[in-house]
Amino acid sequence: VYIRKHPLEIPPPSEKDWLKDDEEDFFLQDPDRKRDALPQPFRMINKLVMLVFENAMEIIERREMLREAQKLKVQPTKCFPTAEFQVTGRANCLAVSGKYIFVGLSVGLSAFKVSDCKEVCAWDAVKTEICAIHALDLGNECHVLLAVDEMGLVWLFCFHKESFVLIKILNEVEDISRRSTCVEVVLSPGGDYAGVLLQGNTKAWLEIYRLPKDSWLKEMEKSPGAAAGLACRERRSSWTSVGDIFLLQESPVSANKADAKLSLPVLLLKVKPPKPITGSSFKSPLDALKKVDDDSMLGLGYNHLIKDSQWEQQEAIFCSTYRDYLEAEGERASKEEIPRHATFHFLLPSWILQVGPEMKVQPGVPAGISVHWDGSHNFCLYLLNRPLKEKVDSDPKPDVVWPCAAPVACSAVSSCSRYLALACEDATITIWDKHLGYPLSVTAILEERLIRSIYFL
């Protein structure tokens, strides 16, 4: 009989018995496929293919979630054109006034009806390209138009009974070297005034015109030839069978009337940029004392006022101390340009724009304008109800000046013309109530921000 001398022990595992990474889940595998395992290169390919499928499924699920979230959002309304029409040349701009659409073309102007998109009149007397249009309905089938061409000329038209009447070119001059280009045009609500910002070779200025719209309506009714217009040709429209598309064909009928003359607009103001602040013109303290002397001083002032020699000595010391800074400042000042752009608005009568009792104020008619030039701290107000002069003041003084802590960057007037918003370069926005004459709110934005434009919604 064999008797074991030592107790039975479990032998230690060897390296060949260790589980491999691929066999950790061996208990989940099919025992029948144990012998059918893929070789190593194919197993790697299998892993890569499975990884591609898993990533693809994640992308598909993510896109489905985004699609479901998009369905829950309010979808914007898609608008499709209901009618198409062709014009002569290229369309650059358009404006809507009343029941008409005015289109600026590369060869002139065209007017279309809003109801059926049919062309009713066209103006191409000089074959000029119109780049901007401003139109306003004056009532009684009369509209006023300001058109700016490619040369910067401002054309003033009156559209009456489906006909264009050219009144005047506002900035036309005989000398081409003195010609000015238009930067911006604005029509006042109601069509009583028009503002034109002009720019020359070395300077810029703002011109305000009074439009005699009442006289135009009377002259249009009295003159039957004016209804035909100047250089206005009619066109026939031939409809095609495809939807609502129609083509416009020129008609040989052309109405050229020379007797359609209307009253010309009147130049009220010619506002120029503010002049830089300069020193006094007095050469000595004696000249200043003579100007303001009220017999309350004794002597000539030489012993108790600063002399010219003292100022010269102080200036020499200052220039020698800060020579480098002054040279850099001089170069920067030489590069500064004259203000070329201004923002202006037509204002109705209010507490901030006081009108004298001798001036008549009509409801709904602008009583003044607000102007601020680029880089200027002052917000200037000018009255429009001023008597007409034979010669317009070339540099009128503002009736009201609002000094601001920083240069005014932009401004806006609400559609009801009651609220005025001023935005300065220090990112401060002030909302004024013009009827009450005091600010409603002052908002300061972060200093790193620069306000470019401001609007009322």
Solvent accessible surface area in square Angstrom, and as a share of the most:
residue,aa,sasa,rsa
1,V,188,1.08
2,Y,188,0.72
3,I,135,0.68
4,R,147,0.54
5,K,185,0.78
6,H,141,0.63
7,P,107,0.67
8,L,147,0.73
9,E,133,0.60
10,I,164,0.83
11,P,104,0.66
12,P,119,0.75
13,P,106,0.67
14,S,48,0.31
15,E,130,0.58
16,K,178,0.76
17,D,91,0.47
18,W,163,0.57
19,L,113,0.56
20,K,139,0.59
21,D,123,0.64
22,D,59,0.31
23,E,79,0.35
24,E,107,0.48
25,D,65,0.34
26,F,110,0.46
27,F,142,0.59
28,L,133,0.66
29,Q,88,0.39
30,D,69,0.36
31,P,108,0.68
32,D,118,0.61
33,R,166,0.60
34,K,154,0.65
35,R,228,0.83
36,D,95,0.49
37,A,78,0.61
38,L,91,0.45
39,P,78,0.49
40,Q,89,0.40
41,P,83,0.52
42,F,117,0.49
43,R,82,0.30
44,M,109,0.48
45,I,98,0.50
46,N,75,0.38
47,K,137,0.58
48,L,102,0.51
49,V,66,0.38
50,M,104,0.46
51,L,94,0.47
52,V,99,0.57
53,F,127,0.53
54,E,96,0.43
55,N,69,0.36
56,A,41,0.32
57,M,103,0.46
58,E,97,0.44
59,I,74,0.38
60,I,84,0.43
61,E,95,0.43
62,R,128,0.47
63,R,151,0.55
64,E,88,0.40
65,M,139,0.62
66,L,119,0.59
67,R,129,0.47
68,E,101,0.45
69,A,47,0.36
70,Q,94,0.42
71,K,132,0.56
72,L,159,0.79
73,K,124,0.52
74,V,146,0.84
75,Q,102,0.45
76,P,108,0.68
77,T,121,0.70
78,K,162,0.69
79,C,118,0.71
80,F,158,0.66
81,P,103,0.65
82,T,116,0.67
83,A,32,0.25
84,E,87,0.39
85,F,65,0.27
86,Q,109,0.49
87,V,40,0.23
88,T,48,0.28
89,G,52,0.50
90,R,140,0.51
91,A,59,0.46
92,N,53,0.27
93,C,28,0.17
94,L,116,0.58
95,A,17,0.13
96,V,92,0.53
97,S,6,0.04
98,G,52,0.50
99,K,112,0.47
100,Y,9,0.04
101,I,33,0.17
102,F,0,0.00
103,V,6,0.04
104,G,0,0.00
105,L,3,0.02
106,S,26,0.17
107,V,39,0.23
108,G,1,0.01
109,L,1,0.01
110,S,1,0.00
111,A,0,0.00
112,F,0,0.00
113,K,62,0.26
114,V,69,0.40
115,S,105,0.68
116,D,53,0.27
117,C,25,0.15
118,K,69,0.29
119,E,14,0.06
120,V,23,0.13
121,C,1,0.00
122,A,2,0.02
123,W,3,0.01
124,D,21,0.11
125,A,57,0.44
126,V,81,0.47
127,K,132,0.56
128,T,15,0.09
129,E,32,0.14
130,I,0,0.00
131,C,61,0.36
132,A,34,0.27
133,I,14,0.07
134,H,72,0.32
135,A,20,0.16
136,L,49,0.25
137,D,67,0.35
138,L,25,0.13
139,G,30,0.29
140,N,109,0.56
141,E,92,0.41
142,C,0,0.00
143,H,5,0.02
144,V,0,0.00
145,L,0,0.00
146,L,0,0.00
147,A,0,0.00
148,V,17,0.10
149,D,6,0.03
150,E,104,0.47
151,M,108,0.48
152,G,7,0.07
153,L,20,0.10
154,V,0,0.00
155,W,15,0.05
156,L,0,0.00
157,F,0,0.00
158,C,0,0.00
159,F,1,0.00
160,H,2,0.01
161,K,100,0.42
162,E,61,0.28
163,S,9,0.06
164,F,0,0.00
165,V,0,0.00
166,L,46,0.23
167,I,20,0.10
168,K,72,0.30
169,I,25,0.13
170,L,15,0.07
171,N,9,0.05
172,E,108,0.49
173,V,62,0.35
174,E,179,0.80
175,D,67,0.35
176,I,127,0.64
177,S,77,0.50
178,R,187,0.68
179,R,69,0.25
180,S,8,0.05
181,T,62,0.36
182,C,19,0.11
183,V,63,0.36
184,E,63,0.28
185,V,4,0.03
186,V,38,0.22
187,L,27,0.13
188,S,0,0.00
189,P,86,0.54
190,G,35,0.33
191,G,0,0.00
192,D,23,0.12
193,Y,9,0.04
194,A,0,0.00
195,G,0,0.00
196,V,1,0.00
197,L,0,0.00
198,L,3,0.02
199,Q,53,0.24
200,G,16,0.16
201,N,121,0.62
202,T,91,0.53
203,K,106,0.45
204,A,1,0.01
205,W,29,0.10
206,L,0,0.00
207,E,17,0.08
208,I,0,0.00
209,Y,11,0.04
210,R,68,0.25
211,L,6,0.03
212,P,31,0.19
213,K,44,0.19
214,D,92,0.48
215,S,43,0.27
216,W,0,0.00
217,L,31,0.15
218,K,132,0.56
219,E,50,0.23
220,M,6,0.03
221,E,111,0.50
222,K,165,0.70
223,S,33,0.21
224,P,118,0.74
225,G,13,0.13
226,A,1,0.01
227,A,31,0.24
228,A,30,0.23
229,G,0,0.00
230,L,43,0.21
231,A,24,0.19
232,C,6,0.04
233,R,30,0.11
234,E,107,0.48
235,R,24,0.09
236,R,146,0.53
237,S,36,0.23
238,S,46,0.30
239,W,125,0.44
240,T,55,0.32
241,S,116,0.75
242,V,102,0.59
243,G,66,0.63
244,D,76,0.39
245,I,59,0.30
246,F,0,0.00
247,L,67,0.33
248,L,29,0.14
249,Q,100,0.44
250,E,107,0.48
251,S,13,0.08
252,P,124,0.78
253,V,95,0.54
254,S,68,0.44
255,A,33,0.26
256,N,110,0.57
257,K,85,0.36
258,A,87,0.68
259,D,91,0.47
260,A,4,0.03
261,K,168,0.71
262,L,19,0.09
263,S,36,0.23
264,L,102,0.51
265,P,10,0.06
266,V,58,0.33
267,L,51,0.26
268,L,12,0.06
269,L,3,0.01
270,K,57,0.24
271,V,1,0.01
272,K,67,0.28
273,P,21,0.13
274,P,66,0.41
275,K,160,0.68
276,P,113,0.71
277,I,178,0.90
278,T,112,0.65
279,G,72,0.69
280,S,86,0.56
281,S,105,0.68
282,F,96,0.40
283,K,173,0.73
284,S,31,0.20
285,P,23,0.14
286,L,41,0.20
287,D,55,0.29
288,A,32,0.25
289,L,25,0.12
290,K,140,0.59
291,K,151,0.64
292,V,106,0.61
293,D,79,0.41
294,D,103,0.53
295,D,132,0.69
296,S,86,0.55
297,M,85,0.38
298,L,167,0.83
299,G,64,0.62
300,L,105,0.52
301,G,1,0.01
302,Y,94,0.36
303,N,147,0.75
304,H,104,0.46
305,L,71,0.36
306,I,91,0.46
307,K,89,0.38
308,D,65,0.34
309,S,71,0.46
310,Q,96,0.42
311,W,149,0.52
312,E,115,0.52
313,Q,119,0.53
314,Q,110,0.49
315,E,108,0.49
316,A,61,0.47
317,I,95,0.48
318,F,104,0.43
319,C,53,0.32
320,S,65,0.42
321,T,86,0.50
322,Y,98,0.37
323,R,142,0.52
324,D,109,0.57
325,Y,162,0.61
326,L,71,0.36
327,E,104,0.47
328,A,49,0.38
329,E,92,0.41
330,G,41,0.40
331,E,111,0.50
332,R,133,0.48
333,A,56,0.43
334,S,89,0.57
335,K,161,0.68
336,E,122,0.55
337,E,147,0.66
338,I,91,0.46
339,P,43,0.27
340,R,71,0.26
341,H,66,0.29
342,A,0,0.00
343,T,32,0.19
344,F,7,0.03
345,H,36,0.16
346,F,16,0.07
347,L,0,0.00
348,L,43,0.21
349,P,43,0.27
350,S,20,0.13
351,W,166,0.58
352,I,18,0.09
353,L,2,0.01
354,Q,104,0.46
355,V,34,0.20
356,G,24,0.23
357,P,141,0.88
358,E,133,0.59
359,M,48,0.22
360,K,185,0.78
361,V,63,0.36
362,Q,116,0.52
363,P,132,0.83
364,G,50,0.48
365,V,31,0.18
366,P,1,0.01
367,A,0,0.00
368,G,0,0.00
369,I,0,0.00
370,S,0,0.00
371,V,1,0.00
372,H,2,0.01
373,W,8,0.03
374,D,69,0.36
375,G,52,0.50
376,S,14,0.09
377,H,82,0.36
378,N,54,0.27
379,F,0,0.00
380,C,18,0.11
381,L,0,0.00
382,Y,10,0.04
383,L,18,0.09
384,L,0,0.00
385,N,29,0.15
386,R,60,0.22
387,P,103,0.65
388,L,101,0.50
389,K,137,0.58
390,E,189,0.85
391,K,173,0.73
392,V,39,0.22
393,D,70,0.36
394,S,59,0.38
395,D,47,0.24
396,P,7,0.05
397,K,159,0.67
398,P,41,0.26
399,D,70,0.37
400,V,46,0.26
401,V,66,0.38
402,W,38,0.14
403,P,108,0.68
404,C,27,0.16
405,A,102,0.79
406,A,12,0.09
407,P,27,0.17
408,V,2,0.01
409,A,29,0.23
410,C,12,0.07
411,S,10,0.06
412,A,10,0.08
413,V,37,0.21
414,S,12,0.08
415,S,124,0.80
416,C,80,0.48
417,S,15,0.10
418,R,76,0.28
419,Y,68,0.26
420,L,0,0.00
421,A,1,0.01
422,L,7,0.03
423,A,0,0.00
424,C,15,0.09
425,E,79,0.36
426,D,69,0.36
427,A,1,0.00
428,T,32,0.18
429,I,32,0.16
430,T,25,0.14
431,I,38,0.19
432,W,53,0.19
433,D,3,0.02
434,K,1,0.00
435,H,72,0.32
436,L,87,0.43
437,G,26,0.25
438,Y,106,0.40
439,P,59,0.37
440,L,85,0.42
441,S,53,0.34
442,V,99,0.57
443,T,72,0.42
444,A,83,0.64
445,I,71,0.36
446,L,113,0.56
447,E,156,0.70
448,E,147,0.66
449,R,144,0.52
450,L,93,0.46
451,I,20,0.10
452,R,195,0.71
453,S,64,0.41
454,I,30,0.15
455,Y,168,0.64
456,F,73,0.30
457,L,222,1.10
